[in-house]
Amino acid sequence: MGGFVYILTNKPRGTLYIGVTNDIVRRVWEHREGLADGFTRRYGLKRLVFFERHETMLLAIQREKVLKHWVRQWKIDLIVSSNPAWRDLWDELQR
């Protein structure tokens, strides 16, 4: 089973959160419903602006750790490279 790395925000160029999961639909739904305690709920981070699938959870976790150490501008550049309008990708997960 693979894994996903994802980035949530509250608005374009707003606060960023990077997470990892093996079930992105469930996990993003938890964030959107306020069921995930902590940082995302405290800052209202519900907009999925980036995600990528990895073949294994180990690879996803490694990628998450790398991204978390990037400077903010690199993270913004990553998002803009695939989602320049910062649109919420939640609907795309539902298809």
CORDAKA-V491343 format. One record per residue. N is the residue number from 0. RES is the residue in one letter. SS is DSSP state (H for helix, E for strand, C for the rest). OMEGA is omega in whole degrees, 0 to 359 (none if undefined). BURIAL is + if it has 24 or more other C-alpha atoms within 12 Angstrom, else -. Layout:
n:res:ss:omega:burial
N:RES:SS:OMEGA:BURIAL
N:RES:SS:OMEGA:BURIAL
This chain:
n:res:ss:omega:burial
0:M:C:182:-
1:G:C:180:-
2:G:E:181:+
3:F:E:167:+
4:V:E:183:+
5:Y:E:177:+
6:I:E:176:+
7:L:E:174:+
8:T:E:176:+
9:N:C:179:+
10:K:C:178:-
11:P:C:181:+
12:R:C:179:+
13:G:C:178:-
14:T:C:182:+
15:L:E:174:+
16:Y:E:177:+
17:I:E:180:+
18:G:E:179:+
19:V:E:181:+
20:T:E:173:+
21:N:C:180:+
22:D:C:188:+
23:I:H:180:+
24:V:H:179:+
25:R:H:186:-
26:R:H:179:+
27:V:H:176:+
28:W:H:178:-
29:E:H:178:-
30:H:H:183:+
31:R:H:181:+
32:E:C:180:-
33:G:C:181:-
34:L:C:179:-
35:A:C:179:-
36:D:C:171:-
37:G:C:190:-
38:F:H:185:-
39:T:H:179:+
40:R:H:181:-
41:R:H:183:-
42:Y:H:177:-
43:G:C:183:+
44:L:C:185:+
45:K:C:184:+
46:R:E:177:+
47:L:E:184:+
48:V:E:180:+
49:F:E:169:+
50:F:E:175:+
51:E:E:180:+
52:R:E:177:+
53:H:E:184:+
54:E:C:181:-
55:T:C:176:-
56:M:H:180:-
57:L:H:178:-
58:L:H:178:-
59:A:H:179:+
60:I:H:178:+
61:Q:H:179:-
62:R:H:178:+
63:E:H:181:+
64:K:H:178:-
65:V:H:182:-
66:L:H:181:+
67:K:H:179:-
68:H:H:177:-
69:W:C:173:-
70:V:C:185:-
71:R:H:183:-
72:Q:H:178:-
73:W:H:178:-
74:K:H:178:+
75:I:H:179:+
76:D:H:178:-
77:L:H:179:-
78:I:H:183:+
79:V:H:181:-
80:S:H:180:-
81:S:H:184:-
82:N:C:186:-
83:P:C:180:-
84:A:C:182:-
85:W:C:180:+
86:R:C:179:-
87:D:C:183:+
88:L:C:182:+
89:W:H:182:+
90:D:H:178:-
91:E:H:177:-
92:L:H:184:-
93:Q:C:183:-
94:R:C:none:-
